Amino acid sequence: MSTTEQAAEAIRAARAVLDDLASISRVSRQELVDLLHQTAELARIVDAQRVRLAGEIEQRSKGPEESSICALMGKRSPKETVASAFGIRAGQAAELLSMARATSRSVGISGGSVEAPFPLVAAALDEGAISLAQVRTIVSELAPAAPRADLERLAWAERELVEAATDVAAPLVPELLAVRAKAFVTYLDPDGVLPNAERQYAQRDLRIWQRQNGMWHFEGDAPAEPGSQLKAMLDAYTAPRTKVRFVDDDAPRDDGAEADLDNRSLGQKRHDALMAVVAAHVASGDAPIAGGEPPRIVLNGTIEAFDAYMQNAEHRDRTLTIEHTGDLVPIETLGRLLCEAVVQRAIVDERGHVLDLGREQRLFTKPQRIALAIKYQGCATPGCNAPVAWTEAHHVVWWSRGGPTDTDNGILLCSHCHHEVHAGRLLIEGTPGDWRVVPQLRPSDPYARATRSGEPLRALTVPAAAASSLAVRLPDPPRPARRHFARPSGRAPGIEGHLRRRVGARPTARPPAAARGAARCCGHDGARTGGPCGVSSPS
């Protein structure tokens, strides 16, 4: 029987097993385990066949074009031929070709046969005892050290790794195999790990570009030490953790309201942790100075649009422009930025010339942030592990409706939880100076938010444990007849005054619409509307 006939017979037998897959649910536990190991062996045999076929395709494509296998199949290269035949990516096809070269004999300059670079791996592969992933791990780890390694030591390391990969009782998976191989490499290389560390440092790289959907993509390579530092930091703030909190015996009970409110994916947690590190570095004052200022982003919009947003009025322009990149963000972003960012008014003429530049709005001072840090010791949301350096000081009674910038009206939130509060998916309750974060029941749509009028969405209901007076349950004050961007007349009412007026008010996920009309964009009296309002935030 020829090789192709044997392959056809094997395919028929495999198809017969595949046609009977419906009976798997009826087999015994021992039969299921046996079938699992038999299928794994079959997969290893197929891996070996794919590697050998890829190597033969490459060898038969080196001659004249009229005899090239690739040309006969209408392909430009062995990689394209293999990728098309197996229905795999070009990178996977290149990997098959690379493994074939590492485990196949070749012809030397004199015309004689040269042994495969990794003969023991080749033998295990041909026996169907080792998987393609294990082959890739052994070859990729040992190959860089092979040119400088003693041949006897190299053979010893290869033998040890093949035996570990083919151990019947406990074969090493590729991840653990790589750990052992790295330890062997330090023994093989007469120069130790220094050359590899220098290569890693030379190959360090980070790329960032913007996709068509407006999101930014990061990709790069880090040497072992800084990469491990980044991984350890991300693991520390993404791993499940219990947060210890001591309360007085007479303190009100949460009855479930203090449950973990974090439903982010692991990737989202890593993103938020990394962005928090960047924001903390910028805010620390240690960031490089460019143009006389630390790195910051500036969001530009018109005063008319800002005024309409604060009064919940319709306006055709509902976007802000990020000055550095030209990206557009919704004007609702202002709700969160007004807590931490700098708001500055600039009056310009029709040609864009600045006629009047307002002064920056005062934020929480450093002593106030220290006091909040002592009080909350990080993000105040239950289950959130963000440290103090990653948090933002949030006005419980929003600054835009006269909330004072003092510690009784402040709470520390990380960027993610701050966003959730302004989106209406987290609420703040308690008394001045003793706030806590509670959830609203989330709708099925993760992008849902409260309505612009301040009413919660129908799918959002306040849990019984959060039924006590919420800090955001404030009535609408009378709307002023005219709006001007000017300094507030008189001192803003204290927080106690606001809280006394909340009795009987309906809960809202953000301040009521009319209340936002009390905001002031800058500190200049009599400023005429008509120019852009810049909102800058640490980048």
N, C-alpha and C positions, 0 to 999 in steps of 0.2 A: 504494500500500500504506500503510495507516494505521500509526501509531506502535505500537499494540498488536500488529498483525500482524508488523511488523518485529521486535518483541521476541520474539514467539512463534517466528519463524523463527530468531533468534539462539539461543534456548534449545534448539531442535531440533539446531542445528549443534553447540552445546556438548555436548549429551548424546551425540551421535555420537562426538565425541572422547573423552568420558568412558567410553563403552562399549568403546573400543579401547585403554584404558590397559594392558591386559595385554601389549600388544605393545611397551611402552616398553623392556623389557629387551632387545629385539632391534634397536633402532634404532642407528645409528652415533653416534659422539661428536658430530659436527657437527649431526646431526639432533636430538640431545638438547639441545644448546646452543640451537638455533633454537626448539625447543619451549618451553624455559625462558623465553626472551625474549618469545615470543608469549603465553604464559600470563601473564607479568607485565603486558604491555600490556592483555590482557583484564581483569585485576584492576583496573588503573587506570581503564578504561572503566566497570567496574561501580561503582567508588568514586564516579566523577562522577555516575553515574545515581542512586545512593543519596542523594548530597547534594542533587541537584536535586529528587528526589521528596520528600525530607524538607522542603525549603523550600516546595514547592508545597502539601504537606499543611498546613503551618503557615499559609500565606497563606489557604487556603480554609477554615480553621477560625476565622477572625476575625469572620465575619459572624453573622447570626442563627443560633440553634441549629438551626432546621429546615433550614438550608442548610449546616451545618457538616459537613465530612467526618468529623471525629471522632465526632460524634453519630450519623451514618449507620452508622459502623462499631461503634457501641456502646462507644466509648472516651471517657475524660474529658479527654484532652489530646493535642496532637500528639506529645509525647514518648512517651506510652503507646501511641499508634497506631503510631509508627515502631518502637518496641521490640518490639511484638507481631508486626508484619509481618516484620521481619528476624530475629526470634529472638535479639535482643541485649539486653544490660543497659541499664537506664535511663540510666546515665551515658554509655554509648556513643551512645544515641539523642540525648541532650542535646548531645553533641559534634557529631553530624551536623547538628542544627539550628543550632548555633553557626557551623559552617563554611558552612552555606547562607546565613546572614545576612551573613557576611563576604565572600562571593563573589557576591552577587546584587544586582541593581538594586532600588531601592525607590521609593516614591512620596513626594514631598516635601509640605510643608504646603500649597503652592500647587497641588498636583495634578500637578506635573511629575515626570518621571523623574529619579531621583538615581543617579549612578554607584555601583557597588559599592565598598566601602571598600578592597578590594584587587583592582583590575581585572586586573592581570597574572597574579596567582594564579588568578583566575577563568578567564582565557583558557587557561592551561595545563591547568587541571582539565578544562575542556570538551573540550580536544583529546586527553585521555587521556595527557598527557605527564608528569603528576605524580601521586604517590600521595596518599592521604588522610593518611597519617602525615607526609609532607613538607608538605602544606597546613597541617596542625595546627601543625607546628613554626614555620613562617614567620609565621602569623597570631598565635599565642600569644606570640611574641617581639616582634613589631613593634607589636601592638595597644596595649600599655600606654604606649608612647612616642608613638604617633600623634597624640593631642590636642595635644601641645606641640611636635611636630616641624615643621620647615619642609617644605612640601609637595614641593618639588623634591628635597630630600634623602631624604624618605620614598619617593618614586617611584624614586630611584636605588637605595636599599637593597632595595626590593622586586624591582626588575629584576635586580640582582646575585644575589639569593638564588634567584630562579626559574631563572636561567641555570645556577647551580651545581647545582640540583636536577634539571634536565633535560639536563645535559651527557651527550651520547651516549657518549662515551668513558669518563667516570668520574663518574657522578652522585653527589652527596653524600648519604649516608644521613642520617636525621633527627638522629642524635647529633652528627655533624660539622656539619650545617646549623645546629643550635642554637648551637654554639660560634661560628660566623661571625656569626650573627644577633646574638648578645650583644655582639660587638665593634662591629657597626653601630649598635646602640642607644646606646652611649656617644657616638657621633658625632652621632646624631640629637637626643638630649635636650640642650637648652641648659643644663640644670642639672647635667649629668653624671650620675654614678652615685649621687650622694648621696641623692636622693629615693627611689630604689629600695632602697638599703641601709636607710634609715629605715623604709620599708614592711616590709621583711623582718624587721627587729628588732621592729616592733610586732606582727607576725603569728607570732612564735616561739611554739611550743606543744609540750607533752609530756603525753600522757595514758597512764595505766596503770590497768588493771582486771583483775579475776580472772575467768577463764572457768569454766564449770560443771565442767570436768575438773580444776580446781585449778591450772592453769598461769596465769601472769601474762602479759598482752599489753601490749606497748609500741607506741605510735604517736605520731608528732609531726612537727614541722617545725622546721628550724634555719636561721638565716641563713647566707649564703655562707661567712663566715670560720670560725665554730665548726663548721659542718657539714663543711667541708673538713678541719679539724683532726681531727675524729672519723674521717672516711673515710681520711685518711692514716695514722692510728694503727692502724685495723683492717687496712688493707692491709699495713702493716709486719709485723703478727703473723699474717697469714693467707697471705701469699705463700710459695711454696716457697723454701726456703733451705738451703744446705749449712752445717752446723755444723763448724767447724774444731776439732780437738782434738789436742794433742800428747801422745804417750805415750812412755815409755821403751822402749828396744830389748828389754829383758828382760821387759816387761810381758806378761801373758797376752793372747793374741789372741782376738777375739770370734767370728771366722769367721761373720759374718753376723748376729750377735746385735745389732749396733749399727745395724741398718737402721732406717729411719723407722717408728716404731711408731704414728704418728698416722693413723687412718682416719676422722677426723671429717669431716663435710660442711663446706662453706664457711660455711653459716649457723651451724652449731654452733661453729666456730672464732670467728666474730664474736661470738657470744653469750658464749663463755668469756672472750674478750679484754675485752669491755666489763664483765663482772662482776668480772674481776680488777682492772680500774682502780678500780671502786667499792670493792672490798675493800681495795685498797692505800691509798686515800684515807682510809678509816675507820681503818685501822691506823696511819696516819701521825700521828694526833693532831690533825690540822688540821680534822677534821669538827666541825660545830656540836655544842654540848653541849645535850642535852635531858634535863631531870630530873636534872641533876648527873652524867650519864654520856654518853659518845659513843654514836652509833647502834649498837645491837646487837640481835640476836634472842635470845630466851630460849625454850628447848625444855623443857617440863615433862613429867615422867613419874614413876611411882611407884618407890620404892626396891625393892619386890618385883619389879617388871618388870625393873629394872636388874640386880638380883641374879640373876634367872632367865636373863637374856641372858648375863651374864658366866659362868654355870655351864653354859650350853647346856641349860637345863632348860625344860620347857614352861610357858607362862603365858598366860592368856587375854588379857591386855593386852599387845599388842606394838606400841604406838604411842607417839609423843611428840607433844605439842601445841605448836605455835608460838604463843607468848603473844600476840604483836602482832596476828596475823591469825586465829588459831583453826584454822589448817591442821593436818592430821595428816600425820606422816611416819613411816616405819618405824623401829623401835628399832635396826635395823642401822645407821642413820646414826651411832650412837655410835662405831662403829669408827673413822671418820675424824675425828670431832669430838674424840676423846680426845687426838689429836696436837696440835691447835691451839687448841681452845676451852677455856673455863673451866668446870670442873665444880664445882658447889656443892650441898651437901646442905641441905635445909630440912625440919625435922620440923614437921608441922602436925597439929592435931586434926581431929575429924570436921567441924567447921565451917569449916575452912580457915584457922584462926588459926595463925600461925607460933610454934612453941614453942622451936625451937632452929635457929640458922642457922650452918652450917659455913663454913669459910674456903675461899678459892679455891686450886686446885691450881697449883703452880709450873710454868711452861712454860719453853721455851728462852729464855735471857736475850738481851738485845741484843748483848753481846759474842759470845755463842755464834752468833747469827745472822750477825754480821759475819764470823766465822771460816768459817761454812758458805758464805757468799756468795763469799768469796775462793776457796774450794775449788771450788765448782761453777759459779759465775758465772751462775746462773739455774737453771731447771728441769733436773734431771739426766737426764731422759728423752731419748734420742737423737732428733733431729728436732724437738724442741719448742723454740720460740723465746721462751718466757715469760721476762721479765727477773726479776731478784732481787726487785723490789718486788711482783711478782705471785705469789710462791711461798709455800709453807707449810713449816715445818720438821717433818719426819716422823720418828718414832722407828722405826728399822729393827727393833730388838727392841721390841715394843710396850710402851708405858708400863703398859698394863693387866696385863702379866705380869712387871713388875719391871724393864723396860728402863730404864737410866739416862738422864737428860736431860743428855747431854754430846755434844761434837762428834763423838766416835768412833761414836756411835750415831745420828747425825743425817744427814739428806739433804734437799736442797731439791727440792720438787715443786710444780708448779702445781696449782690446784684440780682440773682435769680428770685429770691423771696421778695425783694423790693418790687420787681416787675410784677410778681403775682399779686401783691397787695394793690398796686395801681390798676391791675387788670380785674380786680374784684374776686379773685379766686381764693385769696386769704384775707381775713378780717383781723382787726386789732380791737381788743376789749380790755377792760380793767379800769383803773383809776389813775390820775396823773402821777407819774413817776413809777408806776407799777403796771406796765402794759404787758399783755401776752398776745400771742398770735394764735388764731383758731381758723379752721377751714370752713369754707362753704362746701356743700356737697357738689362735687365737680360734675358737669355734664359729660356726655359721651364724646363730644367734640373737644379735643384738647386745645383748639384755637379759640373757643368761645370766650367771650368776655362780657362784662356788664354793659348795659346800654349807655349811650351818651347822656341820657337824662338822669342817670344815677340809679334807676330802678334795676334790681337784680333780674337776670334772665329767669324765665319761668322754671327752668330746670335746676336753678340754684335755690336751696332752702337753707336757712340757718339752723344748725343742729341745736337740740335742746340745751346742751351744755354751754352753748354760746348765746343763750337767749338773754343773758343779763345785758345791761346797757352797754352798747358798743360805742367805742370812741368815735366812730364815723357816723353815728346816728345823730345828725344835726339837722334842724329845720332850715328851710330856705329863708334868708333875710330878705327884706324888701329890695327889689331890683332898682338901682338908680335910674333916673330918667335919661341922663347922658353919661357917656363914658369918656374919660380922658386918661391918658397915661401920665399920671402925676404922683407926687409924693402923697401918701395917705395923710389926711388931715387928722392930727391927734394920734395918740398912742393906741396901738392895736389892743383890743380887749384881751384880758388874761384868759388862760385856758379854762379856769374854773367857770368863768362866765359863759363860755361856749358849752361846757358840759351841763350846766344847769338848764340850758334850753333844749336838751335833747329828749326830755321825758315825752313819751308817746310818739316820738318820731319813728317813721319807717326806716328799717335798715337799708343802707345804700352801700354799694361796693366802691363808690368814689364820691367825693363831695358833690352836693346838689348843683345843678347847672347854674342857677342864679348866684350861688355863693362864689363861683369862680369869677364872677364879674368884679369882685372886690380886689383882684390881683393888681399889682403895679409892676410894670415892666422895668422901670428904672426909677431913679431918684431925682429927676429934674421936674420942676413945676412947669406947667403950661406947655408941655411938649406936644407938638402937633402930630397927628397921625399921618401916615403916608410913607414912612420909610421902613427899611428892614429891621427886624429885631433879631439880634444874634444871641444864640444860646450856646455857650461853650462848656465842654465837659472834658475832664482828663481822658486822654485816649487810652 
